[in-house]
Amino acid sequence: MTESRRIVTFAMVALVVLAWSAGPGLVPAFAQVAAPVADRVPVETGDRLPADVPAAPDPPAPPMPSPPAPAPAPTGSVPGEEPAAPHALYVPDGQLVSHNIRVYLSGPPITLDQAPRLKLLRSHAVTARAVNEATAYAPSVVAPGQTWQQPRQDGVDAVRVVQGTLLMFDVSALDFGGKAMLRVTPVLTWKGRDGGAVVSVAEREVNLGNILATSLWTLLIVVLTVIAIIRLAKEAPYGWKAFLVSGKGHLSLSMVQVACWTIAVGTIVLGYGLVRLDIPEIPESLLV
């Protein structure tokens, strides 16, 4: 402690003793006067500060950023309500009219009370317009809350799970005109919640097949093909039997199996290809 501070401390003690001898009531007054005097004494470098000296205040915290303003609601939507997802119509390709065809509608569900109707529009590059093209088919089953697997349309060989409404229609009265299949564009209409008409069109055309006409056309084409091959093989050493015999003219079991397998696989693939819009993929195991 420095010399000046010792002098001040000694003076304070003397004043306190003098005040105590004069009267107890003077001690607080002398203490209040002496405390500021001691605090005003300069402290030299290296001295320790009193323990009751308050620390420097912390710097003020930076202001909090204001939250971003909410995005404006889309036109026509109700405030506080999310906009409904759009509907999308999906109809699997190659369905047979001997069964109820399945129509899938993703998005908000619809019910039978909304009067859904299905139209099947055709193309007319060569054929004439049929009378029953304007027919609006009523569903026999409407099942909302269903899930199904749907192929992706972005070129990826995969499927995705979709949720929506399943509708089943009986279109067995559709006139095929002797053809194995019809290529149509499905259009589904129903009443919206506000009473207006809602229309959903499938992304692409699909084929609907007639199993009886498909079987007859397939057998006819296969038989005509076999007859043409037999006629072309007349110039061979053994004629059409060359497909069934070995080089020595004996009947070959392996050659018979190959001939029967070729006719069987060709018949199935041809019948499948007549109904489906997409080209059928033949597994490599069937071609070996």
VENVENNOR-V825239 format. One record per backbone hydrogen bond with DSSP energy under -1.0 kcal/mol. CO is the residue of the C=O (numbers start at 1). NH is the residue of the N-H. E is the energy in kcal/mol with one decimal. If there is no record, write none. Layout:
# VENVENNOR-V825239
((CO;NH;E) (CO;NH;E))
This chain:
# VENVENNOR-V825239
((2;6;-1.9) (3;7;-2.1) (4;8;-2.0) (5;9;-2.4) (6;10;-2.4) (7;11;-2.2) (8;12;-2.1) (9;13;-2.3) (10;14;-2.2) (11;15;-2.3) (12;16;-2.3) (13;17;-2.4) (14;18;-2.5) (15;19;-2.6) (16;20;-2.3) (17;21;-2.0) (18;22;-1.7) (19;23;-2.5) (23;26;-1.3) (24;27;-1.4) (26;30;-2.2) (27;31;-2.3) (28;32;-2.3) (29;33;-1.6) (30;34;-2.3) (31;35;-1.9) (34;38;-2.0) (35;39;-1.9) (36;40;-1.5) (44;47;-1.9) (50;53;-1.3) (74;77;-1.9) (78;81;-1.9) (88;106;-2.5) (90;104;-2.9) (95;209;-2.9) (96;99;-1.5) (101;169;-2.1) (103;167;-3.0) (104;90;-3.0) (105;165;-3.1) (106;88;-1.3) (111;114;-1.2) (112;115;-1.5) (114;191;-3.0) (117;189;-2.6) (118;137;-2.9) (119;187;-2.5) (121;185;-2.7) (132;135;-1.0) (137;118;-2.1) (141;168;-2.1) (143;166;-2.6) (146;164;-2.8) (148;162;-2.8) (150;160;-2.4) (156;158;-2.2) (158;152;-2.0) (160;150;-2.9) (162;148;-2.2) (163;107;-1.1) (164;146;-2.8) (165;105;-2.8) (166;143;-3.2) (167;103;-3.0) (168;140;-2.9) (168;141;-1.3) (169;101;-2.0) (171;174;-1.8) (176;179;-1.2) (180;210;-2.8) (182;208;-2.6) (184;206;-2.5) (185;121;-2.1) (186;202;-2.2) (187;119;-2.8) (188;200;-2.6) (189;117;-2.9) (190;198;-3.0) (192;195;-1.6) (196;192;-4.0) (198;190;-2.0) (200;188;-2.9) (206;184;-2.7) (207;94;-1.6) (208;182;-2.2) (209;97;-2.3) (210;214;-2.7) (211;215;-2.1) (212;216;-2.1) (213;217;-2.5) (214;218;-2.3) (215;219;-2.3) (216;220;-2.2) (217;221;-2.3) (218;222;-2.3) (219;223;-2.5) (220;224;-2.3) (221;225;-2.0) (222;226;-2.4) (223;227;-2.4) (224;228;-2.1) (225;229;-2.1) (226;230;-2.2) (227;231;-2.2) (228;232;-2.0) (229;233;-1.4) (231;234;-1.1) (233;236;-1.2) (238;241;-1.3) (239;242;-1.6) (240;243;-1.4) (241;244;-1.9) (241;245;-1.2) (244;252;-2.7) (246;249;-1.6) (250;246;-3.1) (252;256;-2.0) (253;257;-2.2) (254;258;-2.2) (255;259;-2.1) (256;260;-2.5) (257;261;-2.7) (258;262;-2.2) (259;263;-2.0) (260;264;-2.4) (261;265;-2.5) (262;266;-2.3) (263;267;-2.0) (264;268;-2.1) (265;269;-2.5) (266;270;-2.0) (267;271;-2.4) (268;272;-2.4) (269;273;-2.5) (270;274;-1.7) (272;276;-2.0) (283;286;-1.3))
